[in-house]
Amino acid sequence: MSLEFSPNWFLLIFNLGGGIAIGVFLRRLLRGQFACNTFFLLIWGALFGGIPLFINEGLMKGTPGFFALQLFVFGAALLVTAFVPEILLEPFQTPAVTTIAVGGIFALFGIAALASILFDATEVLQKSMLGGFFVLAGGSMFLRGIKTLTKDE
């Protein structure tokens, strides 16, 4: 398995998101908090995290190591989300932390898009615009969340 930059590494984000969605489904099911949208999380997570596993097999024949990495990310996200103790989650259940998380992820996408220019000089303008958008949008959301957390009341 090569560690060079590849668009296929982007698939891990979907494995992570799908694992988290199924983990939330299991968490709610085990706690008796079943609602109509709970079953949707199972379906959405399975599709969102499962389809990239098949894409990997289609795009990267002969890479069982990367497939194993995808399964690990998917399974770890599922298990951590489903079984982490509630007391560890309480500090993170605020709008500011959500804003920081989403903003940080957006900024990381932007940084990855900008870094890909170093590895592949084609489509430089498109990648620069995409990366710049994500860095600006994500960075501003991240900083807004930090400002909300540190604001004196």
SEMISE-326439 format. One line per 10 residues: number of its first residue (from 1); for each residue x, y, z of N, C-alpha, C, O. Coordinates in nm, 4 decimals, padded with zeros to 6 digits. Atoms other than C-alpha are relative to their C-alpha. Example, Ala and Ser with C-alpha at 12.3 -4.5 7.8 and 13.67 -1.06 7.14 Angstrom:
1	00.0890:-00.1190:00.0000:01.2300:-00.4500:00.7800:00.0900:00.1200:00.0000:00.1936:00.1181:00.0665  -00.0820:-00.1190:-00.0060:01.3670:-00.1060:00.7140:-00.0770:00.1090:00.0730:-00.0261:00.2198:00.0899
% end
This chain:
1	00.0850:-00.1175:00.0000:00.0000:00.0000:00.0000:00.0887:00.1227:00.0000:00.1760:00.1377:00.0854  -00.0790:-00.1214:00.0138:00.1452:00.3296:-00.1079:-00.0655:00.1133:00.0777:-00.1881:00.1229:00.0837  00.0527:-00.1140:-00.0756:00.1089:00.6421:00.1045:-00.0016:00.1268:-00.0822:-00.0245:00.2347:-00.0275  00.0030:-00.1198:00.0826:00.1278:00.8791:-00.1895:-00.1421:00.0535:-00.0088:-00.2388:-00.0199:00.0116  00.1321:-00.0624:00.0072:-00.1578:01.1231:-00.2360:-00.0778:-00.0613:-00.1145:-00.0274:-00.0729:-00.2262  00.0865:00.0605:00.1003:-00.4430:00.9627:-00.4229:-00.1428:00.0413:00.0293:-00.1809:00.0526:00.1458  00.1412:-00.0336:-00.0237:-00.8062:01.0601:-00.4724:-00.0739:-00.1090:00.0770:-00.1770:-00.0821:00.1386  00.0675:00.1090:-00.0691:-00.8958:00.7193:-00.3293:00.0073:00.0139:00.1515:-00.0753:-00.0439:00.2221  -00.0071:-00.0245:-00.1440:-00.7833:00.8337:00.0183:-00.1217:00.0796:00.0451:-00.1612:00.0737:00.1616  00.1192:-00.0784:-00.0294:-01.0831:01.0659:00.0002:-00.1164:-00.0900:00.0407:-00.2069:-00.0462:00.1116
11	00.1080:00.0933:-00.0330:-01.3055:00.7579:00.0295:-00.0082:-00.0281:00.1503:-00.1148:-00.0626:00.2013  -00.0005:00.0259:-00.1439:-01.2015:00.7184:00.3942:-00.0952:00.0930:00.0749:-00.1498:00.0554:00.1786  00.0920:-00.0943:-00.0644:-01.4086:01.0259:00.4822:-00.1413:-00.0570:-00.0017:-00.2150:-00.0438:00.0960  00.1330:00.0590:00.0100:-01.7205:00.8471:00.3602:-00.0129:-00.1225:00.0904:-00.1180:-00.1446:00.1505  00.0015:00.1131:-00.0924:-01.6283:00.5322:00.5526:-00.0176:00.0483:00.1434:-00.0925:-00.0115:00.2206  00.0108:-00.0586:-00.1337:-01.5883:00.7463:00.8649:-00.1426:00.0493:00.0268:-00.2004:00.0195:00.1313  00.1368:-00.0524:-00.0166:-01.9235:00.9230:00.8142:-00.1035:-00.1105:00.0095:-00.1947:-00.1029:00.0919  00.0940:00.1113:-00.0051:-02.1085:00.5990:00.7460:00.0098:-00.0778:00.1294:-00.0919:-00.1182:00.1858  -00.0184:00.0683:-00.1281:-01.9582:00.4314:01.0512:-00.0595:00.0782:00.1151:-00.1202:00.0204:00.2053  00.0577:-00.0850:-00.1056:-02.0584:00.7254:01.2694:-00.1520:-00.0076:-00.0036:-00.2152:-00.0187:00.1015
21	00.1460:00.0059:00.0109:-02.4168:00.7175:01.1360:-00.0547:-00.1322:00.0540:-00.1539:-00.1327:00.1270  00.0457:00.1296:-00.0507:-02.4547:00.3454:01.2061:00.0251:-00.0089:00.1500:-00.0551:-00.0676:00.2226  -00.0269:-00.0037:-00.1439:-02.2918:00.3981:01.5474:-00.1070:00.0770:00.0761:-00.1476:00.0357:00.1847  00.1085:-00.0764:-00.0638:-02.5533:00.6630:01.6314:-00.1279:-00.0833:00.0011:-00.2016:-00.0829:00.0997  00.1162:00.0890:00.0043:-02.8237:00.4191:01.5186:00.0068:-00.1030:00.1130:-00.0903:-00.1210:00.1866  -00.0149:00.1007:-00.1060:-02.6874:00.1480:01.7514:-00.0115:00.0618:00.1390:-00.0730:00.0035:00.2284  00.0053:-00.0689:-00.1290:-02.6456:00.3953:02.0372:-00.1450:00.0289:00.0399:-00.1853:00.0052:00.1538  00.1410:-00.0302:-00.0286:-03.0090:00.5058:02.0098:-00.0803:-00.1275:00.0229:-00.1671:-00.1315:00.1101  00.0710:00.1267:-00.0133:-03.1320:00.1490:01.9691:00.0267:-00.0620:00.1366:-00.0663:-00.1101:00.2014  -00.0366:00.0585:-00.1295:-02.9447:00.0288:02.2798:-00.0551:00.0795:00.1178:-00.0762:00.0238:00.2256
31	00.0519:-00.0854:-00.1073:-03.0749:00.3218:02.4855:-00.1526:00.0154:-00.0059:-00.2105:00.0877:00.0753  00.1456:-00.0071:00.0107:-03.4373:00.2777:02.3748:-00.0500:00.1327:-00.0517:-00.1638:00.1703:-00.0239  00.0384:-00.1303:00.0544:-03.4428:00.6136:02.1932:-00.0348:-00.0127:-00.1478:-00.0003:00.0736:-00.2285  00.0314:00.0270:00.1398:-03.5767:00.4671:01.8716:-00.1078:00.0954:-00.0490:-00.2110:00.1116:00.0160  00.0963:-00.0896:00.0635:-03.7574:00.7146:01.6456:-00.0006:-00.0293:-00.1498:00.0749:-00.1141:-00.1972  00.0089:00.0235:00.1446:-03.8512:00.7313:01.2781:00.1324:00.0265:-00.0703:00.1718:-00.0489:-00.1593  -00.1244:-00.0329:00.0686:-03.5255:00.8976:01.1789:00.1161:-00.0897:00.0432:00.2227:-00.0851:-00.0182  -00.1070:00.0885:-00.0457:-03.3203:00.6398:01.3699:00.0285:-00.1077:-00.1038:00.1447:-00.1377:-00.1313  -00.0189:00.1024:00.1014:-03.3767:00.3715:01.1070:00.0641:00.0595:-00.1250:00.1400:-00.0081:-00.1944  -00.0616:-00.0681:00.1129:-03.2815:00.6254:00.8405:00.1521:00.0047:00.0159:00.2255:-00.0078:-00.0821
41	-00.1443:-00.0040:-00.0243:-02.9382:00.6522:01.0041:00.0677:-00.1310:-00.0398:00.1790:-00.1303:-00.0924  -00.0551:00.1297:00.0380:-02.8822:00.2802:00.9511:00.0126:-00.0100:-00.1518:00.1175:-00.0487:-00.2034  -00.0015:00.0094:00.1462:-02.9734:00.2952:00.5829:00.1019:00.0979:-00.0581:00.1819:00.0616:-00.1443  -00.0901:-00.1020:00.0518:-02.7851:00.6178:00.5202:00.1457:-00.0363:00.0286:00.2313:-00.0235:-00.0589  -00.1357:00.0374:-00.0367:-02.4761:00.4995:00.7066:00.0518:-00.1174:-00.0803:00.1678:-00.1193:-00.1216  -00.0410:00.1166:00.0779:-02.4701:00.1670:00.5265:00.0324:00.0394:-00.1440:00.1304:-00.0084:-00.2011  -00.0266:-00.0444:00.1369:-02.4922:00.3367:00.1879:00.1198:00.0944:-00.0055:00.2074:00.0791:-00.0907  -00.1050:-00.1019:00.0000:-02.2637:00.6301:00.2730:00.1371:-00.0612:00.0287:00.2369:-00.0213:-00.0313  -00.1272:00.0622:-00.0340:-01.9947:00.4116:00.4260:00.0290:-00.1263:-00.0781:00.1450:-00.1641:-00.0946  -00.0182:00.1272:00.0682:-02.0526:00.0917:00.2309:00.0321:00.0119:-00.1478:00.1100:-00.0672:-00.2009
51	-00.0252:-00.0152:00.1434:-02.0541:00.2161:-00.1270:00.1477:00.0251:-00.0296:00.1997:-00.0319:-00.1255  -00.1433:-00.0178:00.0282:-01.6927:00.3425:-00.1063:00.0817:-00.1290:00.0115:00.1878:-00.1401:-00.0498  -00.0706:00.1281:-00.0061:-01.5877:-00.0106:-00.0122:-00.0042:-00.0693:-00.1365:00.0938:-00.1308:-00.1786  00.0122:00.0599:00.1326:-01.7184:-00.1294:-00.3498:00.0727:00.0827:-00.1045:00.1273:00.0282:-00.2004  -00.0744:-00.0862:00.0911:-01.5705:00.1714:-00.5272:00.1478:-00.0347:00.0082:00.2162:-00.0413:-00.0939  -00.1398:00.0371:-00.0181:-01.2339:00.0776:-00.3807:00.0324:-00.1264:-00.0786:00.1335:-00.1326:-00.1485  -00.0265:00.1252:00.0705:-01.2597:-00.2729:-00.5181:-00.0042:00.0212:-00.1512:00.0674:-00.0459:-00.2254  00.0069:-00.0271:00.1431:-01.3545:-00.1313:-00.8580:00.1158:00.0834:-00.0507:00.1639:00.0612:-00.1618  -00.1052:-00.0913:00.0447:-01.0879:00.1390:-00.8739:00.1395:-00.0529:00.0267:00.2318:-00.0241:-00.0494  -00.1340:00.0357:-00.0448:-00.7975:-00.0252:-00.6973:00.0148:-00.1508:00.0139:00.0407:-00.2005:00.1235
61	-00.0146:00.1458:-00.0038:-00.7839:-00.3931:-00.7863:00.1370:-00.0370:00.0548:00.2380:00.0240:00.0197  -00.1269:00.0476:-00.0524:-00.5181:-00.5768:-00.5940:00.0555:00.0815:00.1154:00.1757:00.0769:00.1416  -00.0475:-00.0778:-00.1153:-00.5006:-00.3423:-00.2931:-00.0761:-00.0426:00.1250:-00.1564:00.0350:00.1768  00.0719:00.0461:-00.1189:-00.6259:-00.5499:-00.0004:00.0368:00.0801:00.1243:-00.0431:00.0892:00.2175  -00.0403:-00.0807:-00.1153:-00.4297:-00.3312:00.2423:-00.0859:00.1243:00.0152:-00.1254:00.1596:00.1262  00.0843:-00.1201:-00.0061:-00.6286:-00.0208:00.1533:-00.1439:-00.0377:00.0339:-00.2117:00.0338:00.1077  00.1345:00.0478:-00.0329:-00.9529:-00.2179:00.1662:-00.0106:-00.0300:00.1492:-00.1119:00.0014:00.2118  -00.0024:00.0279:-00.1439:-00.8566:-00.3367:00.5170:00.0003:00.1298:00.0800:-00.0637:00.1377:00.1849  -00.0004:-00.1306:-00.0660:-00.7849:00.0251:00.6149:-00.1396:00.0608:-00.0014:-00.1844:00.1165:00.0989  00.1373:-00.0508:00.0076:-01.1302:00.1262:00.4929:-00.0912:-00.0725:00.0986:-00.1710:-00.0092:00.1678
71	00.0819:00.0764:-00.0944:-01.2919:-00.1542:00.6925:00.0313:00.0398:00.1439:-00.0595:00.0494:00.2265  -00.0387:-00.0413:-00.1343:-01.0944:-00.0501:01.0014:-00.0596:00.1355:00.0357:-00.1147:00.1516:00.1446  00.0551:-00.1336:-00.0257:-01.1991:00.3164:00.9734:-00.1516:-00.0092:00.0196:-00.2063:00.0508:00.1121  00.1448:00.0165:-00.0087:-01.5632:00.2151:00.9140:-00.0393:-00.0652:00.1333:-00.1279:-00.0160:00.2031  00.0319:00.0720:-00.1230:-01.5685:-00.0319:01.2047:00.0360:00.0766:00.1260:-00.0401:00.0759:00.2228  -00.0420:-00.0768:-00.1177:-01.3754:00.1875:01.4483:-00.0953:00.1159:00.0259:-00.1317:00.1413:00.1407  00.0941:-00.1106:-00.0162:-01.6053:00.4841:01.3858:-00.1329:-00.0509:00.0544:-00.1929:00.0123:00.1413  00.1251:00.0597:-00.0450:-01.9088:00.2612:01.4350:00.0085:-00.0365:00.1480:-00.0796:00.0000:00.2259  -00.0120:00.0470:-00.1382:-01.7839:00.1066:01.7601:00.0213:00.1142:00.0994:-00.0390:00.1157:00.2067  -00.0248:-00.1132:-00.0912:-01.6534:00.4280:01.9154:-00.1275:00.0811:00.0188:-00.1614:00.1186:00.1310
81	00.1227:-00.0783:-00.0103:-01.9746:00.6148:01.8352:-00.1072:-00.0740:00.0791:-00.1795:-00.0126:00.1576  00.1058:00.0760:-00.0657:-02.1985:00.3355:01.9605:00.0260:-00.0222:00.1488:-00.0680:-00.0239:00.2282  -00.0265:00.0456:-00.1358:-02.0201:00.2508:02.2833:00.0806:00.0947:00.0885:00.1145:00.0571:00.2008  -00.0724:-00.0939:-00.0860:-01.8351:00.5597:02.4127:-00.0942:00.0436:00.1143:-00.2119:00.0700:00.0898  00.0853:-00.0391:-00.1124:-01.9650:00.6497:02.7607:-00.0560:00.1423:-00.0170:00.0117:00.2322:-00.0668  00.0693:-00.1284:00.0151:-02.2138:00.9369:02.7711:00.0736:00.1144:00.0696:00.0714:00.2276:00.0213  -00.0692:-00.1051:-00.0746:-02.0069:01.1283:03.0265:00.1133:00.0621:-00.0825:00.1467:00.1791:-00.0638  -00.1052:-00.0542:00.0856:-01.7295:01.1666:02.7678:-00.0552:00.0885:-00.1118:00.0181:00.1705:-00.1672  00.0597:-00.0775:00.1087:-01.9710:01.3173:02.5138:-00.0594:00.1326:00.0456:-00.0748:00.2241:-00.0353  00.0693:-00.1189:-00.0490:-02.1333:01.5807:02.7368:00.0695:00.1316:-00.0335:00.0015:00.2246:-00.0766
91	-00.0632:-00.1286:00.0316:-01.8702:01.8541:02.6890:-00.0066:00.0385:-00.1482:00.0083:00.1557:-00.1827  -00.0017:-00.0261:00.1435:-01.8973:01.8205:02.3103:-00.1376:00.0267:-00.0591:-00.1488:00.0502:-00.1794  00.1352:-00.0156:00.0513:-02.2738:01.8599:02.2804:-00.0453:00.1454:00.0072:-00.1464:00.1773:00.0696  00.0347:-00.1411:00.0074:-02.2775:02.2339:02.2154:00.0084:00.0437:-00.1458:00.0826:-00.0157:-00.2240  -00.0078:-00.0487:00.1382:-02.3366:02.4295:01.8941:00.1396:00.0489:-00.0386:00.1802:00.0355:-00.1541  -00.1338:-00.0506:00.0308:-01.9897:02.5855:01.9205:00.0932:-00.1139:-00.0404:00.1712:-00.0996:-00.1345  -00.0872:00.1131:00.0324:-01.8166:02.2474:01.9170:-00.0383:-00.0582:-00.1363:00.0491:-00.0990:-00.2128  00.0445:00.0467:00.1311:-02.0280:02.1384:01.6191:00.0547:00.0909:-00.1094:00.1020:00.0432:-00.2126  -00.0518:-00.0954:00.0972:-01.9280:02.4545:01.4350:00.1499:-00.0183:-00.0188:00.1998:-00.0134:-00.1312  -00.1447:00.0219:00.0082:-01.5621:02.3933:01.5171:00.0295:-00.1271:-00.0788:00.1194:-00.1283:-00.1629
101	-00.0237:00.1272:00.0690:-01.5830:02.0330:01.3955:-00.0261:00.0122:-00.1496:00.0567:-00.0298:-00.2304  00.0330:-00.0144:00.1427:-01.7560:02.1165:01.0659:00.0988:00.0937:-00.0675:00.1457:00.0659:-00.1778  -00.0963:-00.0938:00.0573:-01.5292:02.4144:01.0064:00.1373:-00.0613:-00.0159:00.2039:-00.0402:-00.1173  -00.1304:00.0661:00.0094:-01.2189:02.2115:01.0801:00.0048:-00.1006:-00.1129:00.1054:-00.1104:-00.1832  00.0051:00.0975:00.1093:-01.3270:01.9382:00.8396:00.0038:00.0714:-00.1347:00.0757:00.0291:-00.2252  -00.0022:-00.0768:00.1240:-01.3982:02.1950:00.5669:00.1403:00.0526:-00.0284:00.1891:00.0441:-00.1411  -00.1349:-00.0536:00.0182:-01.0591:02.3554:00.6229:00.0974:-00.1103:-00.0409:00.1840:-00.0878:-00.1255  -00.0878:00.1116:00.0377:-00.8870:02.0160:00.6028:-00.0226:-00.0431:-00.1446:00.0730:-00.0762:-00.2148  00.0271:00.0291:00.1407:-01.0630:01.9438:00.2719:00.0715:00.1005:-00.0892:00.1322:00.0642:-00.1900  -00.0654:-00.1041:00.0788:-00.9342:02.2741:00.1422:00.1503:-00.0161:-00.0024:00.2133:-00.0002:-00.1069
111	-00.1450:00.0204:-00.0062:-00.5819:02.2064:00.2594:00.0399:-00.1193:-00.0862:00.1419:-00.1149:-00.1551  -00.0293:00.1180:00.0821:-00.5927:01.8624:00.0948:-00.0087:00.0336:-00.1484:00.0744:-00.0117:-00.2272  00.0126:-00.0381:00.1410:-00.7137:02.0131:-00.2333:00.1183:00.0862:-00.0432:00.1719:00.0682:-00.1525  -00.1157:-00.0834:00.0328:-00.4395:02.2754:-00.2245:00.1287:-00.0816:-00.0023:00.2159:-00.0583:-00.0860  -00.1205:00.0841:-00.0027:-00.1784:02.0145:-00.1326:00.0071:-00.0902:-00.1219:00.1166:-00.1265:-00.1651  -00.0012:00.0879:00.1167:-00.2833:01.7997:-00.4271:00.0648:00.0678:-00.1200:00.1094:00.0003:-00.2127  -00.0668:-00.0720:00.1083:-00.1461:02.0725:-00.6544:00.1482:-00.0359:-00.0023:00.2095:-00.0419:-00.1089  -00.1406:00.0363:-00.0061:00.1997:01.9765:-00.5332:00.0271:-00.1338:-00.0677:00.1357:-00.1555:-00.1215  -00.0180:00.1339:00.0548:00.1464:01.6192:-00.6531:-00.0440:-00.0109:-00.1456:00.0035:-00.0976:-00.2190  00.0544:00.0072:00.1350:-00.0416:01.6879:-00.9747:-00.0287:00.1416:-00.0459:-00.1208:00.2054:00.0050
121	00.0117:-00.1396:00.0424:-00.0060:02.0186:-01.1570:-00.1154:00.0233:-00.0964:-00.1391:00.1378:-00.1348  00.1132:-00.0205:00.0896:-00.3071:01.9593:-01.3835:-00.1169:00.0585:00.0768:-00.1331:00.0349:00.1965  00.1198:-00.0636:-00.0573:-00.6229:02.1562:-01.3190:00.0338:00.0849:00.1223:-00.0376:00.0822:00.2226  -00.0462:-00.0800:-00.1136:-00.4354:02.3951:-01.0921:-00.1034:00.1039:00.0399:-00.1297:00.1218:00.1588  00.0966:-00.1059:-00.0327:-00.6943:02.6734:-01.1162:-00.1222:-00.0568:00.0719:-00.1664:-00.0001:00.1719  00.1172:00.0582:-00.0637:-00.9889:02.4473:-01.0300:00.0309:-00.0468:00.1412:-00.0475:-00.0223:00.2329  -00.0367:00.0484:-00.1323:-00.8083:02.2851:-00.7378:00.0287:00.1163:00.0940:-00.0046:00.1103:00.2124  -00.0283:-00.1167:-00.0839:-00.6897:02.6239:-00.6119:-00.1288:00.0668:00.0459:-00.1412:00.1061:00.1619  00.1275:-00.0629:-00.0358:-01.0415:02.7662:-00.6214:-00.0758:-00.0863:00.1001:-00.1295:-00.0349:00.1983  00.0683:00.0905:-00.0913:-01.1902:02.4596:-00.4540:00.0675:00.0010:00.1363:00.0010:00.0142:00.2392
131	-00.0738:-00.0005:-00.1262:-00.9183:02.4475:-00.1910:-00.0160:00.1313:00.0744:-00.0370:00.1321:00.1957  00.0163:-00.1309:-00.0629:-00.9409:02.8204:-00.1253:-00.1379:00.0176:00.0601:-00.1518:00.0727:00.1693  00.1359:-00.0105:-00.0532:-01.3176:02.8018:-00.0830:-00.0134:-00.0767:00.1308:-00.0650:-00.0244:00.2295  00.0131:00.0817:-00.1201:-01.2973:02.5195:00.1678:00.0837:00.0545:00.1154:00.0401:00.0511:00.2304  -00.0831:-00.0569:-00.1067:-01.0111:02.6809:00.3601:-00.0679:00.1231:00.0590:-00.0728:00.1383:00.1810  00.0654:-00.1213:-00.0501:-01.1970:03.0134:00.3839:-00.1300:-00.0319:00.0746:-00.1531:00.0189:00.1844  00.1275:00.0333:-00.0646:-01.5395:02.8635:00.4627:00.0234:-00.0769:00.1292:-00.0342:-00.0438:00.2329  -00.0266:00.0808:-00.1185:-01.4064:02.6048:00.7046:00.0745:00.0771:00.1063:00.0433:00.0662:00.2249  -00.0758:-00.0797:-00.0965:-01.1576:02.8396:00.8659:-00.0862:00.1015:00.0717:-00.0714:00.1219:00.1922  00.0875:-00.0988:-00.0648:-01.4225:03.1046:00.9285:-00.0973:-00.0672:00.0964:-00.1253:-00.0133:00.2034
141	00.0886:00.0724:-00.0907:-01.6602:02.8481:01.0788:00.0761:-00.0455:00.1241:00.0256:-00.0355:00.2359  -00.0834:00.0452:-00.1105:-01.3793:02.7075:01.2930:00.0267:00.1157:00.0964:00.0110:00.1005:00.2176  -00.0299:-00.1150:-00.0852:-01.2826:03.0528:01.4216:-00.1254:00.0542:00.0687:-00.1185:00.1007:00.1825  00.1250:-00.0450:-00.0622:-01.6467:03.1464:01.4843:-00.0352:-00.0888:00.1188:-00.0800:-00.0397:00.2224  00.0255:00.0910:-00.1125:-01.6871:02.8361:01.7007:00.0930:00.0259:00.1153:00.0504:00.0230:00.2308  -00.0960:-00.0321:-00.1056:-01.3705:02.9197:01.8930:-00.0412:00.1295:00.0709:-00.0353:00.1386:00.1935  00.0428:-00.1280:-00.0580:-01.4957:03.2758:01.9441:-00.1210:-00.0199:00.0912:-00.1297:00.0409:00.1979  00.1185:00.0283:-00.0817:-01.8285:03.1420:02.0744:00.0393:-00.0671:00.1311:-00.0154:-00.0344:00.2364  -00.0430:00.0688:-00.1214:-01.6526:02.9134:02.3210:00.0744:00.0903:00.0973:00.0631:00.0740:00.2188  -00.0823:-00.0841:-00.0862:-01.4199:03.1832:02.4512:-00.0669:00.1315:00.0372:-00.0080:00.2113:00.1101
151	00.0690:-00.1249:-00.0287:-01.6762:03.4641:02.4693:-00.0419:00.0044:00.1460:-00.0975:-00.0919:00.1989  00.0420:-00.0190:-00.1384:-01.7326:03.6007:02.8183:-00.1487:00.0331:00.0030:-00.1978:00.1108:-00.0789  00.1447:-00.0241:-00.0101:-02.0950:03.5998:02.9241:-00.0331:00.0865:00.1175:-00.1502:00.1166:00.1409
% end
